[in-house]
Amino acid sequence: MSVELLNQLEAKVESTIESLEMLRLEMDDLKQENTALKEEKEAWEEKLGALLGKFSEMESSASETESETGNAAESQPQQGSNE
């Protein structure tokens, strides 16, 4: 009877070892996927930063153009106000 118990214990240990090996493989796959996703996220963040920088430049350029246009309009004499 003790041989039967030892066989059952051995089977459970082998099953546990197989489960651990499968979990390790899955964990390695998940680590690789996580690394790939982090790299993808960083790439998107860089692209987004570049786009935001371009928008900021465009906004600054538009503000400068508006202020220059406004100053030019103010410096020109108004016609028709001599009446």
MIDO-548283 format. One record per atom (N, C-alpha, C): x, y, z; atom name. Coordinates in nm, 3 decimals, always signed. Last residue first. Layout:
BEGIN
+---------+---------+---------+-------+
:      px :      py :      pz : atomo :
+---------+---------+---------+-------+
:       X :       Y :       Z :    CA :
...
+---------+---------+---------+-------+
END
This chain:
BEGIN
+---------+---------+---------+-------+
:      px :      py :      pz : atomo :
+---------+---------+---------+-------+
:  -1.426 : +11.315 :  -4.263 :     N :
:  -1.557 : +11.376 :  -4.291 :    CA :
:  -1.606 : +11.461 :  -4.180 :     C :
:  -1.203 : +11.161 :  -4.236 :     N :
:  -1.186 : +11.306 :  -4.245 :    CA :
:  -1.318 : +11.377 :  -4.267 :     C :
:  -1.216 : +10.891 :  -4.253 :     N :
:  -1.247 : +10.948 :  -4.121 :    CA :
:  -1.231 : +11.098 :  -4.121 :     C :
:  -1.139 : +10.774 :  -4.487 :     N :
:  -1.280 : +10.809 :  -4.472 :    CA :
:  -1.314 : +10.867 :  -4.337 :     C :
:  -0.896 : +10.540 :  -4.372 :     N :
:  -0.950 : +10.626 :  -4.477 :    CA :
:  -1.096 : +10.655 :  -4.450 :     C :
:  -0.659 : +10.532 :  -4.118 :     N :
:  -0.790 : +10.492 :  -4.162 :    CA :
:  -0.843 : +10.590 :  -4.265 :     C :
:  -0.316 : +10.453 :  -4.161 :     N :
:  -0.423 : +10.552 :  -4.134 :    CA :
:  -0.555 : +10.502 :  -4.190 :     C :
:  -0.159 : +10.173 :  -4.011 :     N :
:  -0.209 : +10.235 :  -4.134 :    CA :
:  -0.318 : +10.335 :  -4.100 :     C :
:  -0.114 : +10.061 :  -3.765 :     N :
:  -0.023 : +10.167 :  -3.808 :    CA :
:  -0.067 : +10.235 :  -3.937 :     C :
:  -0.303 :  +9.859 :  -3.744 :     N :
:  -0.313 :  +9.974 :  -3.654 :    CA :
:  -0.226 : +10.090 :  -3.701 :     C :
:  -0.212 :  +9.676 :  -3.928 :     N :
:  -0.342 :  +9.739 :  -3.951 :    CA :
:  -0.356 :  +9.863 :  -3.864 :     C :
:  +0.026 :  +9.598 :  -3.809 :     N :
:  +0.031 :  +9.662 :  -3.941 :    CA :
:  -0.101 :  +9.734 :  -3.968 :     C :
:  -0.069 :  +9.471 :  -3.579 :     N :
:  +0.015 :  +9.590 :  -3.567 :    CA :
:  +0.021 :  +9.666 :  -3.698 :     C :
:  -0.206 :  +9.254 :  -3.696 :     N :
:  -0.277 :  +9.352 :  -3.613 :    CA :
:  -0.197 :  +9.480 :  -3.599 :     C :
:  +0.002 :  +9.118 :  -3.814 :     N :
:  -0.105 :  +9.170 :  -3.897 :    CA :
:  -0.184 :  +9.277 :  -3.822 :     C :
:  +0.148 :  +9.048 :  -3.586 :     N :
:  +0.210 :  +9.131 :  -3.688 :    CA :
:  +0.104 :  +9.194 :  -3.777 :     C :
:  -0.039 :  +8.888 :  -3.456 :     N :
:  +0.005 :  +9.010 :  -3.390 :    CA :
:  +0.073 :  +9.103 :  -3.490 :     C :
:  -0.069 :  +8.683 :  -3.645 :     N :
:  -0.185 :  +8.764 :  -3.606 :    CA :
:  -0.140 :  +8.895 :  -3.542 :     C :
:  +0.189 :  +8.579 :  -3.647 :     N :
:  +0.133 :  +8.635 :  -3.770 :    CA :
:  +0.015 :  +8.726 :  -3.738 :     C :
:  +0.208 :  +8.484 :  -3.386 :     N :
:  +0.300 :  +8.588 :  -3.432 :    CA :
:  +0.245 :  +8.657 :  -3.556 :     C :
:  +0.008 :  +8.289 :  -3.393 :     N :
:  -0.004 :  +8.402 :  -3.299 :    CA :
:  +0.086 :  +8.516 :  -3.343 :     C :
:  +0.113 :  +8.114 :  -3.581 :     N :
:  -0.015 :  +8.180 :  -3.609 :    CA :
:  -0.032 :  +8.301 :  -3.518 :     C :
:  +0.341 :  +8.029 :  -3.444 :     N :
:  +0.356 :  +8.097 :  -3.573 :    CA :
:  +0.228 :  +8.174 :  -3.606 :     C :
:  +0.221 :  +7.899 :  -3.229 :     N :
:  +0.309 :  +8.014 :  -3.206 :    CA :
:  +0.324 :  +8.097 :  -3.333 :     C :
:  +0.088 :  +7.696 :  -3.368 :     N :
:  +0.011 :  +7.790 :  -3.287 :    CA :
:  +0.094 :  +7.917 :  -3.261 :     C :
:  +0.302 :  +7.560 :  -3.481 :     N :
:  +0.201 :  +7.620 :  -3.568 :    CA :
:  +0.121 :  +7.726 :  -3.492 :     C :
:  +0.430 :  +7.473 :  -3.247 :     N :
:  +0.500 :  +7.562 :  -3.340 :    CA :
:  +0.400 :  +7.634 :  -3.430 :     C :
:  +0.228 :  +7.306 :  -3.148 :     N :
:  +0.272 :  +7.420 :  -3.069 :    CA :
:  +0.343 :  +7.522 :  -3.158 :     C :
:  +0.222 :  +7.115 :  -3.348 :     N :
:  +0.103 :  +7.196 :  -3.322 :    CA :
:  +0.141 :  +7.322 :  -3.245 :     C :
:  +0.480 :  +7.009 :  -3.313 :     N :
:  +0.445 :  +7.075 :  -3.439 :    CA :
:  +0.322 :  +7.164 :  -3.422 :     C :
:  +0.453 :  +6.900 :  -3.058 :     N :
:  +0.551 :  +7.004 :  -3.082 :    CA :
:  +0.520 :  +7.082 :  -3.209 :     C :
:  +0.263 :  +6.706 :  -3.109 :     N :
:  +0.228 :  +6.817 :  -3.019 :    CA :
:  +0.325 :  +6.933 :  -3.037 :     C :
:  +0.419 :  +6.540 :  -3.274 :     N :
:  +0.299 :  +6.606 :  -3.326 :    CA :
:  +0.258 :  +6.725 :  -3.239 :     C :
:  +0.615 :  +6.458 :  -3.091 :     N :
:  +0.654 :  +6.532 :  -3.211 :    CA :
:  +0.534 :  +6.606 :  -3.269 :     C :
:  +0.455 :  +6.322 :  -2.906 :     N :
:  +0.532 :  +6.440 :  -2.864 :    CA :
:  +0.572 :  +6.525 :  -2.983 :     C :
:  +0.366 :  +6.114 :  -3.069 :     N :
:  +0.269 :  +6.209 :  -3.014 :    CA :
:  +0.339 :  +6.337 :  -2.970 :     C :
:  +0.606 :  +5.981 :  -3.115 :     N :
:  +0.530 :  +6.037 :  -3.228 :    CA :
:  +0.433 :  +6.143 :  -3.179 :     C :
:  +0.670 :  +5.907 :  -2.852 :     N :
:  +0.760 :  +5.994 :  -2.928 :    CA :
:  +0.687 :  +6.060 :  -3.044 :     C :
:  +0.453 :  +5.742 :  -2.795 :     N :
:  +0.473 :  +5.862 :  -2.715 :    CA :
:  +0.565 :  +5.960 :  -2.787 :     C :
:  +0.497 :  +5.538 :  -2.978 :     N :
:  +0.377 :  +5.621 :  -2.992 :    CA :
:  +0.392 :  +5.751 :  -2.913 :     C :
:  +0.733 :  +5.433 :  -2.869 :     N :
:  +0.733 :  +5.486 :  -3.006 :    CA :
:  +0.613 :  +5.578 :  -3.027 :     C :
:  +0.641 :  +5.348 :  -2.620 :     N :
:  +0.742 :  +5.453 :  -2.627 :    CA :
:  +0.746 :  +5.516 :  -2.765 :     C :
:  +0.467 :  +5.145 :  -2.705 :     N :
:  +0.414 :  +5.261 :  -2.631 :    CA :
:  +0.512 :  +5.377 :  -2.638 :     C :
:  +0.649 :  +4.965 :  -2.815 :     N :
:  +0.546 :  +5.026 :  -2.901 :    CA :
:  +0.490 :  +5.152 :  -2.836 :     C :
:  +0.787 :  +4.895 :  -2.584 :     N :
:  +0.858 :  +4.961 :  -2.694 :    CA :
:  +0.761 :  +5.031 :  -2.788 :     C :
:  +0.579 :  +4.774 :  -2.443 :     N :
:  +0.645 :  +4.892 :  -2.387 :    CA :
:  +0.718 :  +4.970 :  -2.496 :     C :
:  +0.526 :  +4.557 :  -2.612 :     N :
:  +0.423 :  +4.659 :  -2.591 :    CA :
:  +0.483 :  +4.787 :  -2.532 :     C :
:  +0.764 :  +4.413 :  -2.585 :     N :
:  +0.724 :  +4.464 :  -2.717 :    CA :
:  +0.621 :  +4.576 :  -2.702 :     C :
:  +0.748 :  +4.352 :  -2.312 :     N :
:  +0.859 :  +4.431 :  -2.363 :    CA :
:  +0.824 :  +4.493 :  -2.498 :     C :
:  +0.520 :  +4.190 :  -2.315 :     N :
:  +0.521 :  +4.313 :  -2.237 :    CA :
:  +0.632 :  +4.407 :  -2.285 :     C :
:  +0.610 :  +3.976 :  -2.467 :     N :
:  +0.499 :  +4.058 :  -2.516 :    CA :
:  +0.495 :  +4.193 :  -2.445 :     C :
:  +0.806 :  +3.879 :  -2.294 :     N :
:  +0.843 :  +3.925 :  -2.428 :    CA :
:  +0.735 :  +4.016 :  -2.485 :     C :
:  +0.644 :  +3.809 :  -2.077 :     N :
:  +0.750 :  +3.909 :  -2.059 :    CA :
:  +0.793 :  +3.966 :  -2.195 :     C :
:  +0.487 :  +3.612 :  -2.193 :     N :
:  +0.423 :  +3.735 :  -2.148 :    CA :
:  +0.526 :  +3.846 :  -2.125 :     C :
:  +0.680 :  +3.414 :  -2.236 :     N :
:  +0.605 :  +3.472 :  -2.349 :    CA :
:  +0.544 :  +3.605 :  -2.311 :     C :
:  +0.751 :  +3.363 :  -1.970 :     N :
:  +0.851 :  +3.415 :  -2.064 :    CA :
:  +0.783 :  +3.479 :  -2.184 :     C :
:  +0.507 :  +3.260 :  -1.877 :     N :
:  +0.560 :  +3.383 :  -1.818 :    CA :
:  +0.665 :  +3.445 :  -1.911 :     C :
:  +0.490 :  +3.027 :  -2.025 :     N :
:  +0.388 :  +3.131 :  -2.044 :    CA :
:  +0.438 :  +3.265 :  -1.990 :     C :
:  +0.708 :  +2.893 :  -1.916 :     N :
:  +0.705 :  +2.925 :  -2.059 :    CA :
:  +0.606 :  +3.038 :  -2.088 :     C :
:  +0.618 :  +2.872 :  -1.651 :     N :
:  +0.741 :  +2.946 :  -1.681 :    CA :
:  +0.745 :  +2.985 :  -1.829 :     C :
:  +0.393 :  +2.710 :  -1.688 :     N :
:  +0.375 :  +2.846 :  -1.637 :    CA :
:  +0.500 :  +2.931 :  -1.663 :     C :
:  +0.519 :  +2.475 :  -1.772 :     N :
:  +0.425 :  +2.543 :  -1.861 :    CA :
:  +0.405 :  +2.688 :  -1.818 :     C :
:  +0.663 :  +2.417 :  -1.540 :     N :
:  +0.733 :  +2.441 :  -1.665 :    CA :
:  +0.644 :  +2.514 :  -1.764 :     C :
:  +0.452 :  +2.375 :  -1.359 :     N :
:  +0.547 :  +2.484 :  -1.336 :    CA :
:  +0.623 :  +2.518 :  -1.464 :     C :
:  +0.334 :  +2.147 :  -1.472 :     N :
:  +0.257 :  +2.271 :  -1.462 :    CA :
:  +0.349 :  +2.392 :  -1.444 :     C :
:  +0.543 :  +1.967 :  -1.436 :     N :
:  +0.497 :  +2.000 :  -1.571 :    CA :
:  +0.419 :  +2.132 :  -1.572 :     C :
:  +0.545 :  +1.961 :  -1.155 :     N :
:  +0.664 :  +2.007 :  -1.228 :    CA :
:  +0.626 :  +2.046 :  -1.370 :     C :
:  +0.294 :  +1.852 :  -1.106 :     N :
:  +0.325 :  +1.985 :  -1.057 :    CA :
:  +0.445 :  +2.043 :  -1.131 :     C :
:  +0.328 :  +1.599 :  -1.218 :     N :
:  +0.224 :  +1.688 :  -1.271 :    CA :
:  +0.252 :  +1.833 :  -1.230 :     C :
:  +0.527 :  +1.500 :  -1.051 :     N :
:  +0.553 :  +1.516 :  -1.193 :    CA :
:  +0.453 :  +1.611 :  -1.258 :     C :
:  +0.382 :  +1.497 :  -0.810 :     N :
:  +0.502 :  +1.579 :  -0.821 :    CA :
:  +0.534 :  +1.604 :  -0.968 :     C :
:  +0.181 :  +1.311 :  -0.873 :     N :
:  +0.145 :  +1.450 :  -0.839 :    CA :
:  +0.265 :  +1.543 :  -0.852 :     C :
:  +0.337 :  +1.084 :  -0.913 :     N :
:  +0.255 :  +1.135 :  -1.023 :    CA :
:  +0.216 :  +1.280 :  -0.998 :     C :
:  +0.442 :  +1.052 :  -0.656 :     N :
:  +0.532 :  +1.076 :  -0.769 :    CA :
:  +0.455 :  +1.135 :  -0.887 :     C :
:  +0.209 :  +0.996 :  -0.516 :     N :
:  +0.286 :  +1.116 :  -0.483 :    CA :
:  +0.379 :  +1.152 :  -0.598 :     C :
:  +0.141 :  +0.753 :  -0.634 :     N :
:  +0.049 :  +0.867 :  -0.644 :    CA :
:  +0.122 :  +0.999 :  -0.618 :     C :
:  +0.364 :  +0.605 :  -0.553 :     N :
:  +0.336 :  +0.623 :  -0.696 :    CA :
:  +0.242 :  +0.742 :  -0.719 :     C :
:  +0.329 :  +0.610 :  -0.278 :     N :
:  +0.449 :  +0.672 :  -0.336 :    CA :
:  +0.429 :  +0.697 :  -0.485 :     C :
:  +0.092 :  +0.463 :  -0.260 :     N :
:  +0.094 :  +0.603 :  -0.216 :    CA :
:  +0.215 :  +0.677 :  -0.275 :     C :
:  +0.188 :  +0.215 :  -0.350 :     N :
:  +0.081 :  +0.283 :  -0.423 :    CA :
:  +0.076 :  +0.431 :  -0.387 :     C :
:  +0.365 :  +0.158 :  -0.149 :     N :
:  +0.417 :  +0.173 :  -0.285 :    CA :
:  +0.314 :  +0.247 :  -0.370 :     C :
:  +0.197 :  +0.124 :  +0.066 :     N :
:  +0.282 :  +0.241 :  +0.067 :    CA :
:  +0.345 :  +0.264 :  -0.071 :     C :
:  +0.082 :  -0.119 :  +0.000 :     N :
:  +0.000 :  +0.000 :  +0.000 :    CA :
:  +0.087 :  +0.126 :  +0.000 :     C :
+---------+---------+---------+-------+
END
